[in-house]
Amino acid sequence: MFGIGGGNIIVPLLILALHYPAKRAIATSLGAILFPFGIPGVIYYHNAGNLDLGAAAWIAAGLFVGTVFGALITISLPGRTVKLLYGVFLVSVAARFFFF
């Protein structure tokens, strides 16, 4: 149901339950999700014939660039601002889920 987007759950849990700073929670979530779940998922979908490698390569290139710039911006912002922006993002995801 959540795919690789499990960070929508992991990041708030790290912040609220374990009192991680927002920047550390985001980085920890990325590290925890990417390798153990992302790579096996790609292999499974590829073996099932459901992976469009050409489209995936273009999307991955865009994600790489976005991730680099996103990380640079996140690191330069105060932790409170990062937390607020992430909260706004989660509310918008919830609104889209419920109303669209």
C-alpha positions as CSV (number, residue, x, y, z in Angstrom):
1,M,0.0,0.0,0.0
2,F,2.8,2.5,0.8
3,G,5.5,1.2,-1.5
4,I,8.8,3.0,-1.1
5,G,6.9,6.0,0.3
6,G,6.8,4.5,3.8
7,G,8.7,7.6,4.9
8,N,5.3,9.2,5.3
9,I,4.9,7.0,8.3
10,I,8.5,6.5,9.4
11,V,9.5,10.2,9.6
12,P,6.7,11.3,11.9
13,L,7.2,8.2,14.1
14,L,10.9,9.0,14.5
15,I,10.1,12.7,15.3
16,L,7.2,12.1,17.6
17,A,8.1,8.8,19.3
18,L,11.9,8.9,19.4
19,H,12.3,12.7,19.4
20,Y,14.6,12.7,16.4
21,P,15.3,16.1,14.9
22,A,13.5,16.5,11.5
23,K,16.6,16.4,9.4
24,R,17.9,13.3,11.1
25,A,14.5,11.6,10.8
26,I,14.4,12.2,7.1
27,A,17.9,11.0,6.5
28,T,17.4,7.9,8.7
29,S,14.1,7.1,6.9
30,L,15.8,7.3,3.5
31,G,18.6,5.0,4.6
32,A,16.3,2.5,6.2
33,I,13.9,2.3,3.2
34,L,16.1,2.5,0.1
35,F,18.4,-0.6,0.3
36,P,16.4,-3.3,2.1
37,F,13.1,-2.5,0.3
38,G,13.7,-0.6,-2.9
39,I,16.2,-2.9,-4.5
40,P,14.3,-6.2,-3.8
41,G,11.1,-4.5,-5.0
42,V,12.8,-3.6,-8.3
43,I,14.1,-7.1,-8.8
44,Y,10.6,-8.6,-8.0
45,Y,8.8,-6.3,-10.4
46,H,11.4,-6.8,-13.1
47,N,11.2,-10.6,-12.8
48,A,7.4,-10.3,-13.1
49,G,7.7,-8.3,-16.3
50,N,6.2,-5.2,-14.8
51,L,9.2,-2.9,-14.9
52,D,9.7,-0.4,-17.8
53,L,13.5,0.1,-17.5
54,G,13.5,3.0,-20.0
55,A,10.9,5.0,-18.0
56,A,12.5,4.0,-14.7
57,A,15.9,5.3,-15.9
58,W,14.5,8.7,-16.8
59,I,12.5,8.9,-13.5
60,A,15.6,7.8,-11.5
61,A,17.7,10.6,-13.2
62,G,15.1,13.2,-12.2
63,L,14.8,11.8,-8.7
64,F,18.6,11.8,-8.3
65,V,18.8,15.5,-9.2
66,G,15.8,16.4,-7.0
67,T,17.2,14.4,-4.1
68,V,20.6,16.2,-4.3
69,F,19.0,19.6,-4.4
70,G,16.4,18.7,-1.8
71,A,19.1,17.5,0.6
72,L,21.1,20.6,0.1
73,I,18.1,22.8,0.8
74,T,17.0,20.7,3.8
75,I,20.5,20.9,5.3
76,S,20.6,24.6,4.9
77,L,17.2,25.3,6.6
78,P,16.5,25.5,10.3
79,G,15.2,22.2,11.8
80,R,11.9,23.9,12.8
81,T,11.3,25.0,9.2
82,V,12.0,21.5,7.8
83,K,9.5,20.1,10.3
84,L,6.9,22.6,9.3
85,L,7.4,22.0,5.6
86,Y,7.2,18.3,6.1
87,G,3.9,18.7,8.0
88,V,2.5,20.8,5.2
89,F,3.5,18.1,2.7
90,L,1.8,15.4,4.8
91,V,-1.4,17.4,5.1
92,S,-1.4,17.9,1.3
93,V,-0.9,14.1,0.8
94,A,-3.7,13.3,3.2
95,A,-6.0,15.8,1.5
96,R,-5.3,14.3,-1.9
97,F,-5.8,10.8,-0.5
98,F,-9.2,11.7,1.0
99,F,-10.6,14.1,-1.5
100,F,-9.2,13.4,-5.0
